[in-house]
Amino acid sequence: MTVERIPAGDRAAWLALRKRDVTASEIAALFDAHPYKTRFGLYADKTGAGVDAGDNPAMRRGRILEPAVAEAWFEERRERLVKCDEYLRCSVRRIGATPDYTRPNGEPVELKTVAPERWEEWGHAPPLAYQLQALVQAMLMDAPRAWLAVMVDNRAKDLHVSEVPRHPAAEARITAAAAAFWQQVAAGDMPAADYSRDADAIAALFPRDNGETIDLSGNNRLPSILSRRAELKAQISAAEREAETIDAEIKAAIGDASEATLPGWRLTFKTQTRPERVVAASTFRVLRVTDTEKPKARRAAKQEQPA
């Protein structure tokens, strides 16, 4: 396997490099094993419509604690890890990776931090997604193995190290899955969406309407989910009305006081001032669902009433 080694550069340059390939951190999506990304989301990313996840508390924790994981490795193994600042890319298979660190012998080491409760959920072992990530790194670096170093973010900052040896059969499946994915992209063959996870990716893929009307009468699933949607919306509206009624009673009980207490509860009803602000113009699509049968049913019922 011919692999390029490209300086990663700044974040923008690094993201641009990753756009061309299925990366080690994404490969699990092709096996429905990624904790955050689906095949549909990956397709959206690689066709230019993906949504940058931006930053979040878990990513921030990982950045802050990454040097600590490397230091814990040194304390336990008396071996200094080398920070990797290259993007590794096989342009033929369009697979890439940026290992966190390498051992002095060149074997990649992927560093992870995890909350104690999540470590328990994992069964005290790295999940498949991270094992695949490490395996792809070893494959691209032509190393005999990769390593996963997971620090549990508890008081002791426990470090758990796992060896990920090369696995020819798994590597063959990885390269075949990547090839099949890029064939899908080239053919415009969009993977099926996971509607519970892909709302943002769907919005990114279809940001504007084209002014046309399509006939969905052949879609046998839509009538049932539209009916269910109507039921849920009615339940939400009823619950919101009940909550507003309760709020009104609570406010009346507090009167002009700022706070109120009662066993098991603390209530505040303080005056606040919202600063004036100008909201920038934005363009977005709005879904509106209209039940065209209900008005017909009401008119029919009215006509049937005795004079």
Secondary structure, DSSP 8 states (H G I E B T S, - for coil): ---EEEE--SHHHHHHHHHTSEETTTGGGGGT--SS--HHHHHHHHTT--------HHHHHHHHHHHHHHHHHHHHH----EE--EEEEETTTTEEE--SEE-TTS-EEEEEEE-HHHHHHTTSS--HHHHHHHHHHHHHHT-SEEEEEEEE-SSS--EEEEEEE--HHHHHHHHHHHHHHHHHHHHT------TTT-HHHHHHHS-S--S-----TT-SSHHHHHHHHHHHHHHHHHHHHHHHHHHHHHHHHHTT-SEEEETTEEEE-----------------------SHHHHHHHHHHHHS--
